[in-house]
């Protein structure tokens, strides 16, 4: 006969008996695993803290600028275009469009191979001596991307200058195309008006504007952007900040009409704390419109109605994508906008120096010229540094991008 009392009872087997067995047979294994897990967790925590501290220190660098506060912020809060702690577009403007999620778009941007984002060789350029130009002759000189120098009504104007070889907080990222960085702050004459359309890195370049500081008499920008400029040493009295639908007359018979764009702003993690602008410059019987960055919208024909046309429209035409079509115009929209603004001539910009989108580097030039065929609109496509004379309506430019892979 079996002696049942020699074996543990069922409750003891399923409970206390096995529990005792585990702890008595593997105490060193269990403690070792717990110690290893603690070490892994501590290492991960240290890495995260170091990354956070590094990111915080990196974003404290002066090129990130600073957000508006004090009286400047109070003025911003009075703007009809500011609500819920940020500036708002005139119409609903989702930043992500198309079929992709943000994660899918980011994956496509970072990991899907693209062809011909950059030209295969240095682009052809012409370096005009800006200081030697006759101040009494109205002229525009494209400096690459959205940067251009202008003389209008005897004033020297510089818009969105980016003379760095990159358009990013990281010097190894968003590098300029070979041959396009031919101008520097030293090449600029004394500037009457520096115009900044918004505070994105490819329009407001810290090394460039700080190098220009002593040469600039006045800066015109949207509400809040002056906080960056003051942070970088610009005198408060030099800065003219304005809201949309504001007309500045800093000098007799010289007008800067600050107008809306459909875009966004921000140099760091916080967006839309400063205002993005377009502008119409008016002097000596001429009007020149600059769109800044932004998608197509009803503001384009409204500007045409308001001003009954302009001599030249300098419009964004590059860095577009189906996934963000409301914040950057497609070339066909650029051609349409120029006609709705009632411009006699179009100078497409925002291309030809940096690759920030997925399209081929020359796609903007090809598509906008094709889109404008048959329209009562001159499309001006100068090389970087080439002179566009506003009094010469017969001036033409060759398709210089052809033949460059």
C-alpha positions, 0 to 999 in steps of 0.5 A: 500500500502507498503511504499517502502522507508521504506526498504533499497534499494537492494544495501544497503542490499547486501552491506553497510547495512549488513556490518553496521549491523555486526559491530554494533551487534558483535564488541566484538566477532570479537575483541575477536577472533582476540585477541585469534588468535594473542595469538595463533600465538605468542605462536607458534612463541615462541615455534618455537624460543625456539626449534630452540634455543635449537637445536642450543645450543644442536648441539654446544656441543663438541661431534658434532665436527666441519667442516673443514675450512682454509688450511684443506678445501683448501686441500679437494677442491683439491681432485678429489673425491670432487665436488659441496661442498661435497665428492662423491662416485665413482659410483652413490649412492642414499641413499634411495632405494626400493619402499618407499619414505623417509617419508614412510621409516621413518614411518616404522622405527619409528612406525611399530613394529619389532621383536627381534631387541635386544637379550633377554639376555646378549650376551656371551663375553670373556675379553682378557687382551690386554696389556698382548698379545705377541706383536710379534704375529699378532692378531685381537680382535673384541670389538663389532659392528665395533670396533676391536683391532689388532696387526700387524707387532709389531704395536698395532692398534685400529679401530673405537672404540666405548666404550660408551653404546650408539651410538648416540648424545642422551644417551638414544638412540641406546643403546648397547645390554646387556653384550657387553660393556665390554671394556673401554679406560682404558683397552687399552694398548698404541696405535700406530695407531688409525684408524677412517673410518668415522665420524658417531656416531657408528664409531667415539665416542667422549667420547671414543676417548677423553679418549684415546687421551693420549694413541694414537701415531698417528691417520689415517682418511679420509680427513676432519675428522681431524677437529673433532679430533683437535677440541677435543684436538688431536695435529695436528702432530698426525693426518694423513688425506688421500684421497682414493688411497693413501699409507701411510708408517708412519714407515719402512715396515708398510703400510696403503693403504687408499681405497674407500668405498661406503657410506656417512658422517656427524655428524649433518645436513651437510653431506659429508664434510668429507671423508669415507674410507676403508683401507688395512694394510700391514706389516710383510708379511700379509695384513688385509683389513677393509671395513669401512661402505659401500654398495657393488660396483665395488671397491670390485673386483678392490681391489682384483685385486690391491692387489692380495688378503689378509689374512683377510677381516674385512667387514661390515655385519649388519644394512642393509635394502632394503631402503638403500641397496647401503650404507650398504651391505647385508650379501650375498654381504658381502660374495661375496665381501670377495671372490672378494677381494680374502680374505682367511678369513672373519671377519664380523662386524657392528653387535652384539652390536647396533640395527640401522636397522630393521632386527633381531639382529642375522640375519647378523650372520646367513645369512653371514655364510649361504652365504659363505657355499661351498666357499673357505673362512673361516668365523670367528665369535668370541665372543666379546673379543675373540682372532683371531690368524692370524697365526692359519688358523685352528682356528674355532668358534662356532655359539654362537648366536644360542639359544639366542632369 
